[in-house]
Amino acid sequence: MSLFKRISILLASLAVTACGFAPVYGTGGTGTKLQNQVEVSEPDTLNGYLLTRRIEERLGRSGDPSYKLDVAVRTRQENLAVDTEGSITRYNILGYADFSLINAKSGGVIASGSVDNFTGYSAAGTTVATLAAERDAQKRLMVLLADQITTRVLSTDVP
């Protein structure tokens, strides 16, 4: 590696450090503070369960949480493609999730917001294939929403 490349890499890393960048899972980072310290609100639907499961995969589960994450998820379906016979052959599932990260001791809201995303599936096969595709699309959508929530929570400065 040339001297110029080495100096460029060193200067780039100094510039990133100077702008306040800190690794999420570094010493004292948000990821370290939140790991196994967040209790996600109890789900009341299958989508809520799938979303909660994914968030817990990313943040861990806590027996004695320092933070609570309240999440409300809702979805709706849109018809996307219609064939010449008038049958719908493709659907989009739109998902929305509102969240609040709360300090468990003080009850103060640390971060809140909403995320949205969508997935699609084909209804061109048999009824069984269409149902399987719809379930898969729901699961993929909940993973997308959970990952967006987790990213937003991890980018928050927690006390």
C-alpha positions in Angstrom: 0.0 0.0 0.0 1.4 3.4 -1.0 2.1 6.1 1.5 -0.6 8.3 -0.1 -3.3 5.6 0.5 -2.2 5.1 4.1 -2.3 8.8 4.8 -5.7 9.1 3.1 -7.1 6.3 5.3 -5.7 7.9 8.4 -7.1 11.3 7.5 -10.5 9.8 6.7 -10.7 8.0 10.0 -9.7 11.2 11.9 -12.4 13.2 10.0 -15.1 10.6 11.0 -14.0 10.7 14.6 -13.9 14.5 14.6 -17.5 14.7 13.5 -18.8 12.9 16.6 -19.1 9.5 15.0 -19.0 6.7 17.6 -19.5 3.0 17.0 -22.9 1.8 18.3 -21.3 -1.4 19.8 -18.1 0.3 20.9 -17.2 1.0 24.5 -20.0 3.1 26.0 -22.0 3.0 22.7 -25.8 2.9 22.6 -25.8 -0.8 21.5 -23.8 -1.8 24.5 -26.1 0.2 26.8 -29.3 -1.3 25.3 -28.2 -4.9 24.9 -30.5 -7.1 27.1 -31.9 -3.9 28.8 -35.0 -3.3 26.7 -38.5 -4.8 27.4 -40.7 -4.7 24.3 -44.4 -4.2 24.8 -46.5 -7.4 24.8 -47.8 -8.1 21.3 -51.5 -8.7 20.8 -51.5 -9.8 17.1 -49.4 -12.1 15.0 -47.7 -9.1 13.3 -46.9 -7.7 16.7 -45.4 -11.0 17.8 -43.3 -11.2 14.7 -42.1 -7.6 15.1 -41.3 -8.1 18.8 -39.5 -11.4 18.1 -37.2 -9.6 15.6 -36.5 -6.6 17.9 -35.6 -9.1 20.7 -33.3 -11.0 18.4 -31.4 -7.7 17.8 -31.5 -6.1 21.3 -31.9 -9.2 23.5 -34.4 -9.9 26.2 -34.2 -8.5 29.7 -35.3 -9.9 33.1 -34.8 -6.5 34.8 -35.2 -3.9 32.0 -33.8 -0.4 32.2 -35.9 0.7 29.2 -39.3 -0.2 27.8 -40.1 -0.1 24.1 -43.8 0.5 23.3 -44.6 -0.5 19.7 -47.9 -0.3 17.8 -48.1 -1.9 14.4 -50.7 -1.7 11.7 -50.9 -3.0 8.1 -53.1 -2.6 5.1 -53.2 -4.3 1.8 -53.4 -2.8 -1.7 -54.4 -4.4 -4.9 -51.6 -3.9 -7.3 -52.1 -5.9 -10.6 -55.3 -7.1 -12.3 -55.3 -9.6 -15.2 -57.6 -9.4 -18.2 -60.3 -11.5 -16.4 -60.4 -9.0 -13.5 -58.5 -11.3 -11.0 -56.0 -9.6 -8.7 -52.6 -11.1 -9.3 -50.4 -9.0 -7.0 -50.7 -7.3 -3.7 -48.7 -4.9 -1.6 -48.8 -5.0 2.2 -48.1 -1.6 3.7 -46.8 -1.6 7.3 -46.6 1.2 9.8 -45.2 1.1 13.3 -45.1 3.8 16.0 -42.6 3.3 18.8 -41.5 5.0 22.1 -38.4 4.1 24.0 -39.1 4.9 27.7 -36.9 5.0 30.7 -38.3 2.3 33.0 -37.4 4.1 36.2 -38.4 7.6 35.5 -41.1 7.0 32.8 -39.6 9.6 30.6 -39.6 9.2 26.8 -36.1 8.9 25.4 -37.0 8.5 21.8 -40.2 8.1 19.7 -41.1 8.0 16.1 -42.7 6.0 13.4 -41.5 3.9 10.6 -43.1 2.5 7.5 -42.3 0.0 4.7 -44.0 -2.4 2.3 -43.7 -5.8 0.8 -45.5 -7.5 -2.1 -46.6 -11.0 -3.0 -48.1 -12.7 -6.0 -51.6 -14.3 -6.1 -51.2 -16.0 -9.4 -50.9 -19.6 -8.1 -53.2 -21.8 -6.1 -55.0 -20.7 -3.0 -52.5 -22.4 -0.8 -49.6 -20.8 -2.6 -51.2 -17.4 -2.3 -51.7 -17.8 1.4 -48.1 -19.0 1.9 -46.9 -16.0 -0.1 -49.1 -13.6 2.0 -47.7 -15.0 5.2 -44.2 -14.7 4.0 -44.8 -11.1 2.9 -46.2 -10.3 6.4 -43.1 -11.9 8.0 -40.7 -10.0 5.8 -42.6 -6.7 6.4 -42.3 -7.2 10.2 -38.6 -7.8 9.9 -38.2 -4.6 7.9 -40.1 -2.6 10.4 -38.3 -4.1 13.4 -34.9 -3.4 11.8 -35.9 0.2 11.1 -37.1 0.6 14.7 -33.9 -1.0 16.1 -31.7 1.2 13.9 -33.6 4.4 15.1 -33.3 3.3 18.8 -29.7 2.4 18.5 -28.9 5.8 17.0 -30.5 7.6 20.0 -28.3 8.9 22.8 -29.6 7.0 25.8 -28.6 7.9 29.4 
